């Protein structure tokens, strides 16, 4: 069966109308002219790729896609549904997962899809030939990559100086660094080149028991906890019943395997191991390696990491110090890392795990960095805590009912 036939059969089962020629806002949605219809649409591209979306105004949305993709789109199928925007988005996720199962490598969706066929955010760091070489033999490519560590701005290095000192003071520091190095060299594309932009590692940046957390995109991919247990994320499709039996037989220290759905990849298998030795054994397992490589590579192609502000460069320096890789000094406070590598904020936290909820990320502030503060005026209706009060008294108060009163003392210079 051809790809188009498989997609059409899936779309028929989901209730989509027959395909019509894509003409932007003039596409035949069906129904009455001039009426706004909400629902879902399936774009069919001339190169046999597909994109599924939702809109509260399907006709208008087709105009946006005409401007963005134009003649690349051949046909479109519609599924009209009278739903609210939250309802559309919830149902869209399920539909994208369904389409992604039919065409895992030909889906243009980025969110909710395991793979995307039209984006490659790694190309500025690894060209197409290098990416193909990494996919063919990741460990060998990484081993032979002569790239040095990236320059990092002094401010970024100071940010987690205290957390790095705390990590380095652990008696098992070298052992943990060895396991982290194995993961990076085995599963991350050219880790020294793609550091910060494509992946991050944090220590002390979140509450709870997490000691180290490697993140790609908007999701965690590898975690070590303070008691040395941890987990590795791989695509759920790569660990069926037969593979689970094999894991249980070869890796008795695997605690469990959870299946979790992430916006950045879809269904992910979270393999929990009880110790660093158990993690090392998993990382030496060829099937687990391939799964971890696939997940990291697919997400890193979609967009840069969302957790750059939690990156601890000292941990990476620990990993590569024994190999003679040093981090050159940044030319200035902006460093040589491109501006596009730091624009994504961590406003969408990684989805919590079933048994170990992701704690709220809380930045630690090293004692070495001067602390600044600012004053905001109180509500106009109360006529309290206005800028005039602050300038006159040098004190700003915030009190709300029974909660403790917060006071900020201002200097004479600040009150000017």
C-alpha positions in Angstrom: 0.0 0.0 0.0 1.3 3.4 -0.9 1.8 6.1 1.7 -1.0 8.2 0.4 -3.4 5.3 0.4 -2.4 4.5 4.0 -3.0 8.1 5.0 -6.3 8.2 3.2 -7.5 5.1 4.8 -6.6 6.5 8.3 -8.3 9.8 7.5 -11.5 8.0 6.2 -11.6 6.1 9.5 -11.3 9.4 11.5 -14.2 11.0 9.6 -12.3 13.4 7.3 -14.1 14.6 4.2 -12.7 13.5 0.8 -9.6 15.4 -0.4 -10.1 18.6 -2.3 -7.5 20.7 -4.2 -5.8 23.2 -1.9 -6.6 26.8 -2.9 -6.0 28.7 0.3 -9.1 30.5 1.6 -10.9 29.3 -1.5 -10.5 25.6 -0.6 -13.8 23.8 -0.6 -14.5 23.3 3.1 -18.0 22.3 2.5 -21.1 23.7 4.1 -22.4 27.2 3.5 -20.3 30.0 2.0 -19.3 32.8 4.4 -19.9 30.6 7.5 -17.0 30.1 9.9 -16.4 26.4 10.6 -14.1 25.0 13.2 -12.4 21.6 13.2 -9.3 19.9 11.8 -7.5 19.8 8.5 -5.0 17.4 6.9 -2.6 19.1 4.4 -1.2 16.8 1.7 2.0 18.0 0.2 3.4 17.4 -3.3 6.4 15.5 -1.9 4.2 13.0 0.0 4.5 14.6 3.4 1.6 15.5 5.7 0.6 18.1 8.3 -2.4 18.0 10.6 -3.8 21.0 12.4 -6.9 22.5 14.1 -8.5 25.9 13.9 -11.7 27.7 15.0 -11.8 29.2 11.5 -10.7 26.7 9.0 -11.1 29.0 6.0 -8.9 31.7 7.4 -6.3 29.2 8.5 -5.9 27.9 4.9 -4.9 31.5 4.0 -2.1 31.4 6.5 -0.8 28.1 5.1 -1.1 29.4 1.6 1.3 32.2 2.5 3.6 29.9 4.3 3.8 26.8 2.1 2.0 27.9 -1.1 2.3 25.5 -4.0 4.0 22.9 -1.9 0.4 21.8 -0.8 -1.5 19.7 -3.3 -4.7 18.7 -1.4 -6.4 19.1 1.9 -9.0 17.1 3.8 -11.3 18.7 6.4 -13.0 17.4 9.5 -15.6 19.9 10.7 -16.3 19.9 14.5 -18.0 22.5 16.6 -15.6 22.5 19.5 -13.9 25.1 21.7 -10.2 25.9 21.2 -9.1 23.8 24.2 -11.2 20.9 23.0 -9.7 21.2 19.5 -6.2 21.2 20.8 -6.8 18.2 23.0 -8.3 16.2 20.1 -5.6 17.4 17.8 -2.9 15.8 19.9 -4.6 12.4 19.5 -5.0 12.9 15.8 -1.3 13.8 15.3 -0.3 10.7 17.2 -2.5 8.6 14.9 -1.1 10.2 11.8 2.5 9.9 13.1 2.0 6.1 13.5 0.9 5.9 9.8 3.7 8.1 8.4 6.4 8.3 11.2 9.0 9.9 8.8 6.7 11.9 6.6 4.8 14.0 9.1 5.6 17.8 9.1 4.2 18.4 12.6 6.7 19.3 15.2 4.6 19.3 18.4 3.2 15.9 19.4 5.0 14.1 16.6 7.9 11.8 17.1 9.7 12.9 14.0 9.4 15.9 11.7 10.3 15.8 8.0 10.8 19.5 7.3 12.9 21.1 10.1 16.6 20.7 10.8 17.8 23.0 13.6 21.1 21.1 13.8 22.2 22.0 10.3 24.2 25.0 11.4 26.2 22.8 13.8 26.3 19.6 11.8 25.8 19.7 8.1 23.7 17.0 6.3 26.6 14.7 5.6 27.8 14.9 9.2 24.3 14.1 10.5 24.1 11.1 8.2 27.5 9.9 9.4 26.4 10.3 13.0 23.2 8.4 12.4 25.1 5.6 10.8 27.7 5.3 13.7 27.1 7.7 16.5 29.8 6.5 18.9 32.5 6.5 16.2 31.5 9.9 14.9 31.6 11.4 18.4 34.9 9.7 19.3 36.6 11.1 16.2 35.1 14.6 16.4 38.0 17.0 17.3 35.6 19.9 18.3 36.6 21.8 21.5 34.2 23.0 24.1 32.3 26.2 23.4 33.1 29.5 24.9 30.5 30.4 27.6 29.9 33.9 28.9 31.3 34.5 32.4 27.8 35.3 33.7 26.5 31.9 32.6 29.5 30.2 34.3 29.0 32.1 37.6 25.3 31.3 37.6 25.7 27.8 38.9 29.1 28.1 40.4 27.8 27.2 43.9 25.7 24.2 42.5 28.8 23.0 40.6 30.9 23.2 43.8 28.3 21.2 45.6 28.3 18.5 42.9 32.1 18.3 42.8 32.2 17.8 46.5 30.4 14.5 46.3 32.6 11.5 47.0 31.0 9.7 43.9 31.6 12.7 41.6 34.0 11.0 39.3 31.8 7.9 39.0 28.8 10.0 38.1 30.8 12.1 35.6 31.9 8.8 33.9 28.3 7.7 33.4 27.3 11.1 32.1 30.2 11.0 29.6 29.0 7.6 28.4 25.5 9.0 27.8 26.8 12.1 26.0 29.3 10.3 23.8 26.9 7.5 23.0 23.6 9.2 22.5 24.0 13.0 21.8 25.1 14.2 18.3 28.6 15.8 18.6 28.0 16.8 22.2 30.8 19.4 22.4 29.5 21.2 19.2 25.8 21.0 20.2 26.2 21.9 23.9 23.9 24.7 25.0 22.1 25.1 21.7 20.9 21.5 21.3 21.2 20.0 24.8 21.7 21.1 28.4 22.8 19.5 31.6 21.7 21.0 35.0 22.7 20.3 38.6 21.0 22.1 41.5 18.7 23.9 39.2 15.5 22.1 40.3 14.1 20.9 43.6 13.6 17.3 44.6 16.1 14.5 44.2 17.5 15.2 40.7 21.2 15.5 40.7 21.9 15.7 37.0 19.3 16.3 34.2 20.1 16.3 30.5 17.5 18.0 28.5 16.8 18.3 24.7 14.0 20.5 23.4 11.4 20.9 26.1 11.9 17.4 27.6 14.4 15.5 29.8 16.3 12.7 28.1 18.6 11.4 30.9 18.4 11.8 34.6 20.6 10.7 37.6 19.2 11.1 41.1 21.0 11.9 44.3 20.9 8.2 45.4 22.4 7.2 42.0 19.3 5.7 40.5 18.2 7.2 37.2 16.4 6.8 33.9 16.9 7.0 30.2 14.2 8.0 27.7 13.8 6.2 24.4 10.9 6.0 21.9 8.1 3.9 23.1 7.7 2.2 19.7 11.2 0.7 20.2 10.3 -1.3 23.3 7.5 -3.7 22.6 6.6 -6.8 24.6 9.5 -8.8 23.2 12.0 -6.0 23.9 10.6 -5.6 27.5 11.2 -9.3 28.1 14.7 -9.0 26.8 15.4 -6.0 29.1 14.1 -7.9 32.1 16.3 -10.9 31.2 19.5 -9.0 30.5 19.1 -6.1 32.9 17.7 -7.3 36.2 18.4 -4.0 37.8 15.9 -2.2 35.6 13.2 -1.1 38.1 10.4 -0.5 35.7 9.5 1.0 32.3 6.9 3.7 32.2 5.2 5.1 29.0 4.7 8.8 29.0 3.5 11.2 26.3 5.6 14.3 25.7 4.6 17.2 23.4 8.1 17.1 21.9 8.1 13.5 20.8 4.9 11.7 21.5 5.0 8.3 23.4 8.3 7.8 25.3 9.5 4.8 27.3 11.2 5.8 30.5 13.6 3.1 31.6 14.3 3.3 35.3 17.5 1.8 36.6 18.5 1.2 40.2 22.2 2.3 40.1 24.9 3.8 38.1 26.2 0.4 37.2 22.7 -0.5 35.9 22.6 2.7 33.9 26.0 1.9 32.4 24.7 -1.5 31.4 21.7 0.0 29.7 24.0 2.5 27.8 26.1 -0.5 26.5 22.9 -2.2 25.2 22.8 -1.6 21.5 19.0 -1.4 21.3 18.8 1.1 24.2 21.6 3.1 22.5 19.7 3.3 19.2 16.5 4.4 21.0 18.2 7.1 23.0 20.0 8.3 19.9 16.8 8.5 17.9 15.0 10.4 20.6 17.7 13.0 21.2 18.4 13.5 17.5 14.8 13.9 16.5 14.0 16.4 19.2 17.2 18.4 18.6 16.3 18.7 14.9 13.0 20.3 15.8 14.2 23.3 17.9 16.9 24.4 20.3 16.8 23.4 24.0 14.3 25.3 26.1 16.4 25.0 29.2 19.5 27.0 28.3 19.2 29.1 31.4 19.7 26.1 33.6 22.8 24.8 31.9 25.8 24.2 34.1 28.9 24.4 31.9 31.2 23.3 34.8 29.6 19.8 34.6 30.5 19.5 30.9 34.0 20.7 31.7 34.3 17.9 34.3 33.2 15.4 31.6 35.9 16.3 29.1 38.7 17.5 31.3 40.4 14.1 31.2 40.3 14.2 27.4 42.2 17.4 27.3 39.3 19.5 26.1 39.3 22.9 27.7 36.8 25.7 27.4 38.2 28.9 25.7 37.4 32.2 27.3 34.5 34.1 25.8 35.4 37.1 23.8 32.9 39.2 25.7 29.9 38.9 28.0 27.7 37.8 25.2 30.1 34.9 24.4 30.4 33.4 21.0 27.2 31.5 21.3 24.7 32.8 18.7 21.7 34.9 19.8 19.2 32.3 18.5 20.6 29.8 20.9 19.3 31.6 24.0 15.9 33.0 23.0 13.7 30.1 24.1 12.6 30.4 27.7 11.8 27.5 29.9 8.1 28.5 30.2 6.9 25.0 29.4 8.3 22.6 31.9 8.9 18.9 31.0 5.8 16.9 31.6 5.9 15.2 35.1 6.6 11.5 35.3 4.0 9.2 36.8 5.8 8.4 40.0 8.4 11.2 40.2 6.7 14.5 39.4 8.9 17.1 37.8 9.4 19.7 40.5 9.1 23.4 39.7 12.5 24.7 38.4 14.0 27.1 40.8 17.1 29.0 40.0 19.8 29.0 42.7 21.6 32.3 43.1 25.3 32.0 44.0 26.6 34.1 46.8 29.3 35.5 44.6 26.8 37.4 42.4 25.6 40.8 43.7 21.8 40.8 44.3 19.7 43.6 42.8 16.1 44.4 43.5 13.3 46.6 42.2 10.2 48.2 43.7 6.8 48.1 42.2 4.0 50.5 43.2 1.0 49.3 45.2 -2.5 49.3 43.8 -3.9 52.8 43.1 -7.1 52.0 45.0 -5.3 51.7 48.4 -3.1 54.8 48.0 -0.4 52.8 49.8 3.1 51.8 48.8 3.3 54.4 46.1 6.7 55.6 44.7 6.2 58.8 46.8 6.0 56.7 50.0 9.2 54.9 49.0 11.1 58.1 48.3 9.9 59.7 51.5 10.4 56.7 53.9 12.9 54.5 52.2 10.8 51.5 52.9 8.3 49.5 50.8 5.9 47.1 52.3 3.7 44.3 50.9 1.1 42.9 53.2 -2.0 40.9 52.2 -4.2 39.6 54.9 -2.6 37.2 57.3 0.5 36.6 55.2 3.8 37.8 56.5 4.8 41.3 55.6 7.6 41.7 53.2 9.8 44.7 53.6 12.5 46.1 51.4 14.9 48.8 52.6 16.1 51.3 50.0 19.3 53.3 50.0 19.3 57.1 49.7 20.7 56.7 46.1 17.9 54.3 45.2 15.2 56.7 46.5 16.5 59.4 44.2 
